[in-house]
């Protein structure tokens, strides 16, 4: 396996986009060329506003999102994996970031078994190596057995399917789903394509410490959740929690870690740094060694100094901001969600394939929104659009939005500025509050 040296800035090589056309799900094919609103510009989105739960916020406006396209980290999920998730939570409305969450738990368990300890600082030295070693293994059970034997291995799971982690502990390659909305404001699964970005050459090649020869008396492994059960990203809480719980259950079904069952202790990040920091304190007090989270990049950024100071491992399955690549983390932060360096190129390619002349980008004014929107803007310019034909504007990030106040104070003026630019493509980088901006844009 491979170890992770002290965190330094890493530039991920971006190779060409590869379309892996695939279909999944149960939606019927629809005609996305029709229009259901006075808005003539094409809409694009990313991540949180490209899900069925987001479409539900506009259920009183049938067809409002018809044809809206965008990207989200997404691998082709098997029917079996989805079925296992639904066994955990039958109410799931989407599966975004479930593969990344499942893999985060799996990697932590494998690294702990290989290190033969539940000590966080020691486990951290084996996290990257669990994905970059010798023998490939595709299931938790197989990988744990190899780890118990002290074999060099590389976990190839749900999202981490093609390559392992980089020296700084983030994916060297990723697959994004290019998704679009149907007339019912839900994702039209029949139109989903998959875009591969990055390269295996970016994964770490640094040798890891040898496996421990005997189990160290450090107690059972406890994994805690720092997931968005409340706040702007609350719609992502259920699928992430289900994936984490599924992985823990399957680890325990395979014999657990260090001859004991792994404990799962869930917690809320609140999509809010203060709530997240309080949750970290609670998890640490309960003896948790590995924390899965947070959701929003701004929340993860706020938590990293804390986990570094108390020597706990943090693995985010959903935070994508490029800022996190160079965060001072004492070697304790990792992520299975790909950085926006990769997604920005994929999303810009999706937009440019439609041949726009003028593009407006509206972004949430925080770590994630600014990072991804700036990366997309740069890639649009590299693709040949003149700087004068690309507008980027931001809007205030709030824990909660009051439509009675914020539609008039924030979103109507923003929509007016965008319309005045006369774009033929509009990208919105935000979360659930994006629905207010779309309503304002649809107002004649």
C-alpha positions as CSV (number, residue, x, y, z in Angstrom):
1,X,0.0,0.0,0.0
2,X,1.0,3.7,-0.3
3,X,1.5,6.2,2.4
4,X,0.5,9.9,2.3
5,X,3.3,12.4,2.9
6,X,2.8,15.8,4.5
7,X,0.1,17.8,2.5
8,X,1.5,19.9,-0.3
9,X,-0.1,21.4,-3.3
10,X,-0.7,18.9,-6.1
11,X,-1.7,19.7,-9.6
12,X,-4.0,17.0,-11.0
13,X,-3.4,16.3,-14.6
14,X,-6.6,16.8,-16.6
15,X,-6.8,14.6,-19.6
16,X,-9.4,14.6,-22.3
17,X,-13.1,14.0,-21.5
18,X,-14.4,10.5,-22.3
19,X,-18.0,10.0,-22.8
20,X,-19.2,6.8,-21.4
21,X,-22.8,6.8,-22.6
22,X,-25.0,4.9,-20.2
23,X,-28.5,4.7,-19.1
24,X,-30.0,3.9,-15.7
25,X,-33.1,4.4,-13.7
26,X,-36.8,4.3,-14.5
27,X,-37.8,7.6,-16.0
28,X,-39.4,7.5,-19.4
29,X,-37.6,9.3,-22.2
30,X,-38.9,12.7,-22.7
31,X,-38.6,15.5,-25.3
32,X,-36.2,18.0,-23.6
33,X,-36.4,20.4,-26.5
34,X,-39.7,21.9,-25.5
35,X,-39.9,25.0,-23.5
36,X,-42.2,25.6,-20.6
37,X,-41.2,29.2,-19.7
38,X,-40.5,32.6,-21.1
39,X,-36.8,32.1,-20.4
40,X,-35.0,31.6,-23.7
41,X,-31.5,30.9,-22.3
42,X,-30.6,27.3,-21.5
43,X,-30.2,26.5,-17.8
44,X,-27.2,24.6,-16.3
45,X,-26.4,23.5,-12.8
46,X,-24.1,21.4,-10.6
47,X,-24.3,19.0,-7.7
48,X,-27.0,20.0,-5.2
49,X,-29.3,21.6,-7.8
50,X,-29.1,18.6,-10.1
51,X,-31.2,16.2,-8.1
52,X,-34.8,15.1,-7.8
53,X,-35.1,16.7,-4.3
54,X,-34.2,20.0,-5.9
55,X,-36.8,19.6,-8.6
56,X,-39.4,19.0,-5.8
57,X,-38.9,22.6,-4.7
58,X,-40.5,23.6,-8.1
59,X,-43.3,21.1,-8.1
60,X,-45.9,23.9,-8.6
61,X,-44.1,24.9,-11.8
62,X,-44.3,21.8,-14.0
63,X,-41.7,21.9,-16.8
64,X,-39.8,24.8,-15.1
65,X,-36.6,22.7,-15.2
66,X,-37.2,20.9,-18.5
67,X,-33.9,20.5,-20.3
68,X,-31.8,22.0,-17.5
69,X,-28.4,20.2,-17.7
70,X,-25.4,19.9,-15.4
71,X,-22.9,17.6,-13.7
72,X,-22.5,15.9,-10.4
73,X,-20.0,13.4,-9.2
74,X,-21.7,10.1,-10.2
75,X,-20.6,6.7,-11.3
76,X,-22.9,4.2,-13.0
77,X,-24.4,2.7,-9.9
78,X,-25.5,-1.0,-10.2
79,X,-29.1,-2.0,-9.5
80,X,-27.7,-4.2,-6.7
81,X,-26.0,-1.3,-4.9
82,X,-29.1,0.9,-5.2
83,X,-31.2,-2.0,-3.8
84,X,-28.9,-2.4,-0.8
85,X,-29.2,1.3,-0.1
86,X,-33.0,1.2,-0.4
87,X,-33.0,-1.7,2.1
88,X,-31.3,0.8,4.6
89,X,-33.6,3.7,3.7
90,X,-36.6,2.9,1.4
91,X,-37.5,6.7,1.2
92,X,-34.3,7.7,-0.7
93,X,-35.1,10.1,-3.6
94,X,-31.6,10.2,-5.1
95,X,-28.2,8.5,-4.8
96,X,-25.9,11.5,-5.2
97,X,-22.5,11.0,-3.4
98,X,-23.6,7.5,-2.1
99,X,-20.7,5.8,-3.8
100,X,-18.2,8.3,-2.3
101,X,-19.7,7.9,1.2
102,X,-19.6,4.1,1.0
103,X,-16.0,4.2,-0.2
104,X,-14.9,6.6,2.6
105,X,-16.1,4.1,5.3
106,X,-14.6,1.2,3.4
107,X,-11.2,2.8,3.1
108,X,-11.1,3.8,6.8
109,X,-12.0,0.2,7.8
110,X,-9.4,-1.4,5.5
111,X,-6.7,1.0,6.6
112,X,-7.4,0.3,10.3
113,X,-7.3,-3.5,9.7
114,X,-4.0,-3.2,7.8
115,X,-2.5,-1.0,10.6
116,X,-3.9,-3.3,13.3
117,X,-5.0,-0.4,15.4
118,X,-7.8,2.1,15.9
119,X,-5.3,4.9,16.6
120,X,-6.3,7.7,14.2
121,X,-2.7,9.0,13.5
122,X,-1.6,5.5,12.6
123,X,-4.6,4.7,10.5
124,X,-4.1,8.0,8.6
125,X,-0.7,6.8,7.3
126,X,-2.5,3.9,5.5
127,X,-5.5,5.7,4.1
128,X,-4.0,6.6,0.7
129,X,-2.2,3.2,0.5
130,X,-5.5,1.3,0.8
131,X,-6.3,2.7,-2.7
132,X,-2.9,2.5,-4.5
133,X,-1.2,-0.8,-3.6
134,X,-0.8,-4.1,-5.4
135,X,-3.7,-6.5,-5.5
136,X,-7.0,-5.0,-6.6
137,X,-10.1,-5.9,-4.6
138,X,-13.6,-4.7,-5.3
139,X,-15.5,-5.7,-2.2
140,X,-15.2,-4.8,1.5
141,X,-15.0,-8.5,2.4
142,X,-12.2,-9.3,0.0
143,X,-10.2,-6.2,0.9
144,X,-10.5,-6.8,4.6
145,X,-9.3,-10.4,4.1
146,X,-6.2,-9.1,2.2
147,X,-5.5,-6.6,4.9
148,X,-5.7,-9.2,7.6
149,X,-3.1,-11.2,5.7
150,X,-0.9,-8.1,5.5
151,X,-1.1,-8.1,1.6
152,X,-0.5,-5.0,-0.4
153,X,-3.9,-4.0,-1.9
154,X,-5.8,-1.4,-3.8
155,X,-9.5,-0.9,-3.0
156,X,-11.6,-0.4,-6.2
157,X,-15.1,0.2,-4.9
158,X,-18.1,2.2,-6.0
159,X,-16.8,5.7,-6.8
160,X,-13.0,4.9,-6.6
161,X,-13.3,2.5,-9.4
162,X,-10.5,3.5,-11.9
163,X,-7.7,4.9,-9.8
164,X,-6.6,5.7,-6.2
165,X,-6.0,8.8,-4.1
166,X,-3.2,11.3,-4.7
167,X,-0.5,12.2,-2.3
168,X,-2.8,14.7,-0.7
169,X,-5.5,12.2,-0.2
170,X,-8.1,13.0,-2.9
171,X,-9.2,11.2,-6.1
172,X,-6.8,11.3,-9.0
173,X,-9.7,10.7,-11.4
174,X,-13.4,10.8,-11.2
175,X,-16.6,10.1,-13.2
176,X,-19.3,12.7,-13.4
177,X,-22.9,12.2,-14.4
178,X,-24.1,14.6,-17.1
179,X,-27.8,14.8,-16.1
180,X,-30.8,16.7,-17.3
181,X,-34.3,17.4,-16.0
182,X,-37.5,16.0,-17.6
183,X,-40.9,17.7,-17.7
184,X,-41.8,16.5,-14.2
185,X,-38.8,18.4,-12.8
186,X,-37.1,15.2,-12.0
187,X,-33.9,13.8,-13.5
188,X,-34.4,12.1,-16.9
189,X,-32.3,9.0,-16.2
190,X,-32.5,7.9,-19.8
191,X,-30.5,10.9,-20.9
192,X,-27.7,10.5,-18.3
193,X,-24.2,10.3,-19.7
194,X,-21.0,9.7,-17.8
195,X,-17.9,11.8,-18.2
196,X,-14.5,10.5,-17.0
197,X,-11.9,13.1,-16.0
198,X,-8.4,12.8,-14.6
199,X,-5.9,10.0,-14.8
200,X,-4.4,7.1,-12.9
201,X,-1.0,8.6,-13.2
202,X,-2.0,11.2,-10.6
203,X,-2.4,8.6,-7.8
204,X,0.3,8.3,-5.1
205,X,3.3,6.2,-5.7
206,X,4.8,6.7,-2.2
207,X,5.3,3.4,-0.4
208,X,3.4,3.0,2.8
209,X,4.6,1.7,6.2
210,X,4.6,-2.1,6.5
211,X,1.6,-3.7,8.1
212,X,1.6,-4.3,11.8
213,X,2.6,-7.8,12.8
214,X,0.2,-8.0,15.7
215,X,-3.0,-6.3,16.8
216,X,-2.4,-3.3,19.1
217,X,-4.6,-2.9,22.2
218,X,-6.4,0.3,21.2
219,X,-10.1,-0.7,21.3
220,X,-12.7,-1.1,18.6
221,X,-13.0,1.3,15.6
222,X,-15.7,3.9,15.9
223,X,-16.8,5.9,12.8
224,X,-18.9,9.0,13.2
225,X,-21.0,10.9,10.8
226,X,-20.8,14.6,10.1
227,X,-23.5,14.8,7.5
228,X,-26.0,17.5,6.4
229,X,-29.2,16.4,8.1
230,X,-30.2,20.0,8.5
231,X,-29.4,23.3,6.6
232,X,-29.1,24.1,2.9
233,X,-27.9,20.6,2.0
234,X,-30.4,18.6,4.2
235,X,-31.7,16.8,1.1
236,X,-28.3,15.1,0.9
237,X,-28.3,13.8,4.4
238,X,-30.5,10.7,3.9
239,X,-28.5,9.2,1.0
240,X,-25.1,9.9,2.6
241,X,-26.3,8.4,5.9
242,X,-27.7,5.3,4.2
243,X,-24.5,4.7,2.3
244,X,-22.4,5.1,5.5
245,X,-24.6,2.7,7.4
246,X,-24.6,0.2,4.6
247,X,-20.8,0.2,4.5
248,X,-20.5,-0.2,8.2
249,X,-23.0,-3.1,8.1
250,X,-21.1,-4.8,5.4
251,X,-17.8,-4.3,7.2
252,X,-19.3,-6.0,10.3
253,X,-20.8,-8.8,8.2
254,X,-17.3,-9.5,6.9
255,X,-15.9,-9.9,10.4
256,X,-15.5,-6.3,11.5
257,X,-12.2,-4.6,12.1
258,X,-9.6,-5.8,14.7
259,X,-12.0,-8.7,15.5
260,X,-14.7,-6.4,16.7
261,X,-17.7,-4.8,15.1
262,X,-17.3,-1.2,13.9
263,X,-19.6,1.3,15.7
264,X,-21.5,3.9,13.6
265,X,-22.4,7.1,15.4
266,X,-24.2,9.6,13.2
267,X,-24.1,13.4,13.6
268,X,-25.3,16.5,11.9
269,X,-23.1,19.1,10.3
270,X,-26.1,21.5,10.0
271,X,-24.5,22.9,6.8
272,X,-23.1,25.3,9.3
273,X,-19.5,25.5,10.7
274,X,-20.7,26.2,14.3
275,X,-23.0,23.2,14.4
276,X,-20.4,21.0,12.7
277,X,-17.7,22.0,15.2
278,X,-20.0,21.2,18.1
279,X,-20.8,17.8,16.5
280,X,-17.1,17.0,16.2
281,X,-16.6,17.7,19.9
282,X,-19.5,15.3,20.7
283,X,-18.1,12.6,18.4
284,X,-14.6,12.9,19.8
285,X,-16.0,12.7,23.4
286,X,-17.6,9.4,22.4
287,X,-14.3,8.0,21.3
288,X,-14.8,8.3,17.5
289,X,-11.5,8.0,15.6
290,X,-12.8,8.5,12.0
291,X,-15.4,11.1,10.9
292,X,-17.2,10.9,7.6
293,X,-18.1,14.5,6.4
294,X,-18.8,17.2,6.1
295,X,-21.1,18.0,3.3
296,X,-20.5,21.6,2.2
297,X,-16.9,22.6,1.4
298,X,-17.2,25.7,3.6
299,X,-18.2,23.5,6.5
300,X,-15.4,21.1,5.9
301,X,-12.9,23.9,5.6
302,X,-14.0,25.2,9.1
303,X,-13.7,21.8,10.6
304,X,-10.2,20.8,9.3
305,X,-8.2,22.8,11.9
306,X,-10.2,21.2,14.7
307,X,-9.7,17.6,13.5
308,X,-6.0,18.4,13.0
309,X,-5.6,19.7,16.6
310,X,-7.4,16.7,18.2
311,X,-5.9,14.1,15.9
312,X,-9.0,12.7,14.3
313,X,-9.4,11.5,10.7
314,X,-11.9,13.4,8.5
315,X,-12.9,11.9,5.2
316,X,-15.4,14.0,3.2
317,X,-17.5,12.3,0.6
318,X,-19.0,15.5,-0.8
319,X,-16.8,18.5,-0.3
320,X,-15.2,19.4,-3.7
321,X,-13.6,22.9,-3.3
322,X,-10.1,23.2,-4.7
323,X,-9.2,25.2,-1.5
324,X,-9.2,21.9,0.5
325,X,-6.4,20.5,-1.6
326,X,-3.8,22.6,0.2
327,X,-5.5,22.9,3.6
328,X,-3.2,22.6,6.7
329,X,-4.5,19.3,8.1
330,X,-1.6,17.6,9.8
331,X,-2.2,14.7,7.4
332,X,-5.6,13.9,8.9
333,X,-8.0,15.1,6.1
334,X,-8.9,13.1,3.1
335,X,-11.8,13.0,0.6
336,X,-13.4,10.6,-1.8
337,X,-15.3,13.5,-3.6
338,X,-13.2,14.8,-6.5
339,X,-11.9,18.4,-6.4
340,X,-13.5,21.1,-8.5
341,X,-10.4,21.2,-10.7
342,X,-11.9,18.1,-12.3
343,X,-15.6,19.1,-12.3
344,X,-15.0,22.6,-13.7
345,X,-13.5,21.1,-16.9
346,X,-16.4,18.6,-17.2
347,X,-19.1,21.2,-16.6
348,X,-17.5,23.7,-19.0
349,X,-17.4,21.0,-21.7
350,X,-21.2,20.3,-21.2
351,X,-22.0,24.0,-21.7
352,X,-19.7,24.4,-24.7
353,X,-21.2,21.4,-26.5
354,X,-24.4,23.4,-26.9
355,X,-22.5,26.2,-28.6
356,X,-23.4,29.3,-26.5
357,X,-22.3,32.8,-27.4
358,X,-22.8,34.4,-24.0
359,X,-22.7,32.7,-20.7
360,X,-23.9,34.0,-17.3
361,X,-22.7,32.3,-14.1
362,X,-24.5,32.9,-10.8
363,X,-22.8,31.4,-7.8
364,X,-23.3,31.1,-4.1
365,X,-20.8,33.4,-2.4
366,X,-18.9,30.9,-0.3
367,X,-16.1,28.4,-0.7
368,X,-17.8,25.9,-3.0
369,X,-19.8,28.4,-5.1
370,X,-16.8,30.7,-5.7
371,X,-14.4,27.9,-6.4
372,X,-16.4,25.9,-8.9
373,X,-17.8,28.9,-10.7
374,X,-14.3,30.4,-11.1
375,X,-13.0,27.1,-12.4
376,X,-15.8,26.9,-14.9
377,X,-15.3,30.5,-16.0
378,X,-11.6,29.8,-16.6
379,X,-12.4,26.7,-18.7
380,X,-15.0,28.6,-20.8
381,X,-12.3,31.2,-21.6
382,X,-9.8,28.5,-22.5
383,X,-12.5,27.0,-24.8
384,X,-12.6,30.2,-26.8
385,X,-15.3,32.4,-25.3
386,X,-14.3,36.1,-25.1
387,X,-14.0,37.4,-21.5
388,X,-16.7,40.0,-22.4
389,X,-19.1,37.2,-23.1
390,X,-18.8,35.5,-19.8
391,X,-20.5,37.1,-16.8
392,X,-19.9,35.8,-13.2
393,X,-22.1,37.2,-10.4
394,X,-22.5,36.0,-6.8
395,X,-25.3,36.1,-4.2
396,X,-25.2,36.0,-0.4
397,X,-24.8,32.6,1.3
398,X,-27.2,32.2,4.2
399,X,-28.1,29.3,6.5
400,X,-31.7,29.7,5.7
401,X,-33.5,31.9,3.1
402,X,-36.8,33.6,3.7
403,X,-38.6,33.8,0.3
404,X,-40.9,36.6,1.6
405,X,-37.7,38.8,2.0
406,X,-34.9,37.2,0.0
407,X,-36.7,36.8,-3.4
408,X,-37.1,40.6,-3.6
409,X,-33.9,41.5,-1.9
410,X,-31.5,39.0,-3.5
411,X,-32.9,36.9,-6.3
412,X,-35.1,39.4,-8.3
413,X,-32.2,41.9,-8.7
414,X,-29.8,39.1,-9.5
415,X,-32.2,37.8,-12.2
416,X,-32.5,41.3,-13.6
417,X,-28.7,41.6,-13.9
418,X,-28.5,38.3,-15.6
419,X,-31.3,39.1,-18.1
420,X,-29.7,42.4,-18.9
421,X,-26.5,40.6,-20.0
422,X,-28.7,38.7,-22.5
423,X,-27.0,35.3,-22.2
424,X,-28.0,32.2,-24.1
425,X,-26.7,30.0,-21.3
426,X,-27.1,30.4,-17.5
427,X,-25.1,28.3,-15.0
428,X,-26.3,28.3,-11.4
429,X,-23.8,27.0,-8.8
430,X,-25.6,26.8,-5.5
431,X,-27.9,24.5,-3.6
432,X,-31.7,24.4,-2.7
433,X,-31.9,28.2,-2.7
434,X,-31.2,28.1,-6.5
435,X,-35.0,27.5,-7.0
436,X,-35.7,31.1,-5.9
437,X,-33.3,32.4,-8.6
438,X,-34.9,30.2,-11.2
439,X,-38.4,31.5,-10.2
440,X,-37.1,35.0,-10.6
441,X,-35.6,34.2,-14.0
442,X,-38.9,32.7,-15.2
443,X,-40.8,35.9,-14.2
444,X,-41.7,37.8,-17.4
